[in-house]
Amino acid sequence: MTVFARLFRLVWGGEIDRALRPVLAVALAGSIAGSSLFTFMGIWAIRELDASGRELGTAFLIGAVLAAAAGYLGGHLSDHYGRRRLILFGWGGQVAYIPFFLLVGDNLLLGLALMTGMGVFGSIGGAADQAMVADLVPTEKHEAAYASVRVAQNLGVTMGPPLGGLMLFAADWAGIFIGVTLLSAIAASIAFRFLPSRGAYTPEHPPERGSAGVIARDKVFLLFLASGVLAFIVYVAYEVALPISLTDTHGLSPAAWGFIVIINPALVTFFQLRLTRRVSHIRAAPKLVVAMLLMGLPFLLLSVSAAIPLVVLVIAVFVLGEMLWVPTSQSIVAALAPADVRGAYMGAFSGTGAAGFALAPFFGLQVRDAAGDGAMWGMFAAFSIVAAVLGALACRGVATRPESEGIEGIEATAVSAA
């Protein structure tokens, strides 16, 4: 066995379906590029543009609306024109978009305007990418496949923030924008060279019906979307609110956060697939409930202290919940989705992530400005409880949904998982 093969087995904990490997390569390269930039964007807006919490939250909110719409559109178009084309369009657009940040200077309006559009191209390609996973492997392998992709993404996140911190240290903010443009170009090149046009489980023909109507009639999926929005709000609290709180309230340097933040993706990288395999026999509902409580409730500890050991503990507990939540949710959506409109379903679900990236800073930063960090963490903990309840109800609905709802293509594994 080669050194590379041994390293691959160490990280992924076993063999990966060969069809998934191009997706993993793109996920790794793209995650390095994205995390090198996004980790620092809130800090950039506050420190360089002198943006207030309200202004930054509003920018994230508008950006999320645009990204959610782009995610659904990207998934819908991928059902008609192919996943690969939309993935390439997304990465190509990002390569062209990021250099515009070099023109901002201290122009608050321009900077925030660019931030609102930053997630559009990623959302277009991301929905197609999620649908491609389900195109490449059979239903019974969906949860493990999504966990594998997540390992690649988090391996990239272990590299991205420190790399962004080094670019910031070496060449200030311009260094990050130039560097991330080059990293995005690498991801686009890998996608162009290795992604297949079709998978073994890609539908033979484009859909002949409108996806919006199918989704609007799927009551169980709509309930799961509501749970997903709240879940992503809690998730984004870690991504956006935590670094702002630690650096702005508690005096942690941005570069130090760039190294602390990799604890989360490092744990996901080495334990995601192992945990997914270990709990594969457990029904989805209890996994989702435990996941949300583990993600949201530890934030309450930050009201007591923000000492680095306690921050590390919060991150460790959070990531355990995160590892339970993400692949379980994605596999349920893939199973709920009728095959011919799978991209649209995945795009709609990816919109919950965009909503989380908007609403978490929009609500969180305004509550923080008005009532302090403790009130903000209490709000996110409450959101996690509501998300757990809605997720459990949705899982129950998957198992009991009547055939008369007219939603085709529900796989048996979705029912048994629920």
RAZI-V807389 format. One record per backbone hydrogen bond with DSSP energy under -0.5 kcal/mol. CO is the residue of the C=O (numbers start at 0). NH is the residue of the N-H. If there is no record, write none. Layout:
# RAZI-V807389
CO_NH ; CO_NH
This chain:
# RAZI-V807389
1_5 ; 2_6 ; 3_7 ; 4_8 ; 5_9 ; 6_10 ; 7_11 ; 8_12 ; 16_19 ; 16_20 ; 17_20 ; 19_23 ; 20_24 ; 21_25 ; 22_26 ; 23_27 ; 24_28 ; 25_29 ; 26_30 ; 27_31 ; 28_32 ; 29_33 ; 30_34 ; 31_35 ; 32_36 ; 33_36 ; 33_37 ; 34_38 ; 36_39 ; 37_40 ; 37_41 ; 39_43 ; 40_44 ; 41_45 ; 42_46 ; 43_47 ; 43_48 ; 44_48 ; 44_50 ; 51_55 ; 52_56 ; 53_57 ; 54_58 ; 55_59 ; 56_60 ; 57_61 ; 58_62 ; 59_63 ; 60_64 ; 61_65 ; 62_66 ; 63_67 ; 64_68 ; 65_69 ; 66_70 ; 67_71 ; 68_72 ; 69_73 ; 70_74 ; 71_75 ; 72_76 ; 73_77 ; 74_78 ; 75_78 ; 75_79 ; 76_79 ; 76_80 ; 77_81 ; 81_85 ; 82_86 ; 83_87 ; 84_88 ; 85_89 ; 86_90 ; 87_91 ; 88_92 ; 89_93 ; 90_94 ; 91_95 ; 92_96 ; 93_97 ; 94_98 ; 96_99 ; 97_100 ; 98_101 ; 99_102 ; 100_103 ; 103_106 ; 105_107 ; 106_110 ; 107_111 ; 108_112 ; 109_113 ; 110_114 ; 111_115 ; 112_116 ; 114_117 ; 116_119 ; 116_120 ; 118_122 ; 119_123 ; 120_124 ; 121_125 ; 122_126 ; 123_127 ; 124_128 ; 125_129 ; 126_130 ; 127_131 ; 128_132 ; 129_133 ; 130_134 ; 131_135 ; 132_135 ; 132_136 ; 134_200 ; 137_140 ; 138_141 ; 140_144 ; 141_145 ; 142_146 ; 143_147 ; 144_148 ; 145_149 ; 146_150 ; 147_151 ; 148_152 ; 149_153 ; 150_154 ; 151_155 ; 152_156 ; 153_157 ; 154_158 ; 155_158 ; 155_159 ; 156_160 ; 158_162 ; 159_163 ; 160_164 ; 161_165 ; 162_166 ; 163_167 ; 164_168 ; 165_169 ; 166_170 ; 167_171 ; 170_174 ; 171_174 ; 171_175 ; 172_176 ; 173_177 ; 174_178 ; 175_179 ; 176_180 ; 177_181 ; 178_182 ; 179_183 ; 180_184 ; 181_185 ; 182_186 ; 183_187 ; 184_188 ; 185_189 ; 186_190 ; 187_191 ; 188_192 ; 189_193 ; 190_194 ; 198_201 ; 209_213 ; 210_214 ; 211_215 ; 212_216 ; 213_217 ; 214_217 ; 216_218 ; 217_221 ; 218_222 ; 219_223 ; 220_224 ; 221_225 ; 222_226 ; 223_227 ; 224_228 ; 225_229 ; 226_230 ; 227_231 ; 228_232 ; 229_233 ; 230_234 ; 231_235 ; 232_236 ; 233_237 ; 234_237 ; 234_238 ; 235_239 ; 235_240 ; 236_241 ; 239_243 ; 240_244 ; 241_245 ; 242_246 ; 243_247 ; 243_248 ; 244_248 ; 244_249 ; 245_251 ; 252_256 ; 253_257 ; 254_258 ; 255_258 ; 255_259 ; 256_260 ; 258_261 ; 259_262 ; 260_263 ; 260_264 ; 261_265 ; 262_266 ; 263_267 ; 264_268 ; 265_269 ; 266_270 ; 267_271 ; 270_274 ; 271_275 ; 272_276 ; 273_277 ; 274_278 ; 276_279 ; 278_281 ; 282_286 ; 283_287 ; 284_288 ; 285_289 ; 286_290 ; 287_291 ; 288_292 ; 289_293 ; 290_294 ; 291_295 ; 292_296 ; 295_298 ; 296_299 ; 297_300 ; 298_301 ; 299_302 ; 300_303 ; 300_304 ; 306_309 ; 306_310 ; 307_311 ; 308_312 ; 309_313 ; 310_314 ; 311_315 ; 312_316 ; 313_317 ; 314_318 ; 315_319 ; 316_320 ; 317_321 ; 318_322 ; 319_323 ; 320_324 ; 321_325 ; 323_327 ; 324_328 ; 325_329 ; 326_330 ; 327_331 ; 328_332 ; 329_333 ; 330_334 ; 331_335 ; 332_336 ; 334_410 ; 337_340 ; 338_341 ; 340_344 ; 341_345 ; 342_346 ; 343_347 ; 344_348 ; 345_349 ; 346_350 ; 347_351 ; 348_351 ; 348_352 ; 349_352 ; 349_353 ; 350_354 ; 351_355 ; 352_356 ; 353_357 ; 354_358 ; 355_359 ; 357_361 ; 358_362 ; 358_363 ; 359_363 ; 360_364 ; 361_365 ; 362_366 ; 363_367 ; 364_368 ; 365_369 ; 366_370 ; 366_371 ; 367_371 ; 371_375 ; 372_376 ; 373_377 ; 374_378 ; 375_379 ; 376_380 ; 377_381 ; 378_382 ; 379_383 ; 380_384 ; 381_385 ; 382_386 ; 383_387 ; 384_388 ; 385_389 ; 386_390 ; 387_391 ; 388_392 ; 389_393 ; 390_394 ; 391_395 ; 392_396 ; 393_397 ; 394_398 ; 395_399 ; 396_400 ; 401_404 ; 402_405 ; 405_407 ; 408_410 ; 410_413 ; 410_414 ; 411_415 ; 412_416 ; 413_417 ; 416_283
